[in-house]
């Protein structure tokens, strides 16, 4: 049975600072820090290998025009899920960042499948593991993410968000599939990963975190 869904902003109960990742930081910083993290939904998921940052001052962001019923979660506290349907076709999963009321988040674009791969193959109707989560729509289908997950904390069931095991080499470049602010280098990915939605062009290497 589906859970009842509210598009109201969640209560300020999600962790931000003080944990292994500071989700109260700016969106590009959080987008970079999420590369190499593991995200699971009901125990199914993998390593994040591609993200994009969005901020309220960014014309490509859903929060650029201010709060609305649709984007309420983005103006809530950090560490919650903002889910929306893209072009009426598939769901997209974002993790809210910055302080409560700001309006910023990180789109999770691609995962390297590591846990529950057979379940993901069944959901996606394919056996090519490289393509299971290579893109935001593929990713949400593989993990079973829908509007029912809107506003939920990514630090509480059914979500799990786990720190990277090893340092990650991160590359950055322009975001994909947008028509505004196309020059901002706010797309981040793991260098050389075959699981990203689209290969990165030659770009700046961001040194692994210490």
N, C-alpha and C positions, 0 to 999 in steps of 0.2 A: 504494500500500500504506500502511496506517495505521501510524503510529509506535507502539511500545510505550509505554504510559502508566503513570506512577507518580504516586500521590497523596502521596508523601512530600514534606516541605518541601524546596525547592531549596537548593543550597549557597549560601553567602553570597558571591556573586560579582557581583550586580547593582549598578550605580551608584546612588548616592543623592545625597549632597551633592557639590558640586564640578562638577556639570553645570549645564545651563541650568535645570533644575528640581530642587528638593530633595524627593525622595520620602520622606525620613526625617521630614518635617514631619507635623503632625497631619492627620487625614483631611479635615476641612473646608477647611483651607488648600490641600491638594493638589487636592481636588475643584474649588476655584475656579481654581487655577493651570492645570488641564488644559483649561479652556474656551478654545477657539481653537487648541489644539494639533492636529496632524494625526497620526492613527494609521493605519497601513497593515498589512495582512497579505498577504504575497506580492505586494506592490505594489498592493493594492486597498484603498480606504478613503476617508477624508475628514477634515474638521475636526470636532473634538468640540464639540458645542453644548449638551450636557446631561449632568450627572453627579449622583451622590448619594454622600454620605460615610457610612461605617459604622465603628464603633469597638468594642472589646471591652467597654466599659462601657455600650454601647447595647443595650437589650433587643431591638431589631430586627435586630441583627447576627448573622451565623452564628457569630461568635467569642464571643458573650456567655456561652455555657456552657463555654468552655475549648476546648483543642485536641482534635481528633478526626481520624480518617482522612480525612474529607471536607474539612475546612477547613485541613489541614496547611499548604498554601501561604500562607494568610493569616497564619500565625505564622512564616513564613520571612522572608528579607530583602526589603527594598523593591524595587520595579521588576520584579516577576514577575506572571504572570497567574494569577488565581484564577478557575476556570471551574466553574459548577454548572448543573444543570438545574432550571428553575423549574416547579413543579407537574407534572413529568414531561413537559413539552411542548416547551420550547425552552431553549437554552443562554444563560447570562448571563456577561458578560465584566467582570472587575474587575481593577484594578491595585493591588497590595499597596503599602502605605505604612507609615510609622513604622519604628522599629528592629526588627531581627530578634528575634522572640519576643513582640512586643507584641500583634498580632492586629487589624489595621485595613486598610481598603482603600476603593477608590472604584469604584462601579459606573458603567460607561460606558453611559449611557442612550440617547444619540442622536448621530448624525453628520450633517453636511452632505456628501453624496457629492461627491467631487471627482476621484478617480482610479479608473479601472477601472469606470466607471459602467455600461458595457454588460454587463460580467461580473456586476455586482450585479443588473441588471435580469433577466438570465437566471436567476440563482439564486433571485430572488424571484418570478419569473413575472409581472412587472408593469412598466409604463413610467412610473408616477407617481413621479418622483424624490423628491418631498417625503416619500413614505412608505417609501422604500427602507430607511432606517435610523432611522426614528422610533419608537424603543422598543428595549429590550434584546434581545428575541427576534428582531425584524426585523434589527437590526444584526448579530447573530452569523450569521444566515443569509446576509445579503448579503456578509459578509466571509469566510464559510467557517470560522468559529471553532467548534470542537467540543472535547470532552474531551481530544483529542490535544494541545491547546495548554496544558493545565493545567501550571502551574509554570514555563513558559518565560519567559525574560527579554524584556521589551518593548523592550529596546535591542539585540536581536540577531535575525537572521533566524529565522523568517519575519516577525517584527514589525519595524516602524519606528515610532518616536515622535519627532515633530519639533516644534520650538518654534513658537509663534504668529508670524505675519509682522507683524501689526499689533496694537495694544492692543485689548482687548475690553471692552465694557460688560457686566457680569455682574449678573443678578438672582438672588435666592434665595427659597426658599419651602419648605413642608413636602414631605416625600418622598411618593412615590406607591405605592399598593398594599401598605401595611403596616398592621398592627393594633396596634403598640406604638410608643411614642415618636413619635407622629404629630405632635406640636407642634414638634419640632426643625426649624429652618429649614436643613436640610442637603441640599436639592436646589438645584443651581446650573445656570444656563443663560445663553446669549447673548441679551441683550435684543433682542426683535423677530425672532428667528430663526423662520422658518416650518418649520424642520426638527425642532423639539423634539417629544417624544412627546405633550405636552399643554401648552396655553398656561399661562403663569404668571399668577396673580392679582396685583393690585397689590402690589408688594413693594419691598424696599429695594435701591437701586442701589448696587453695590459699585464704587468707582472703578477705572478701568483701572490696571494696574500701570505704574509709571514706566518 
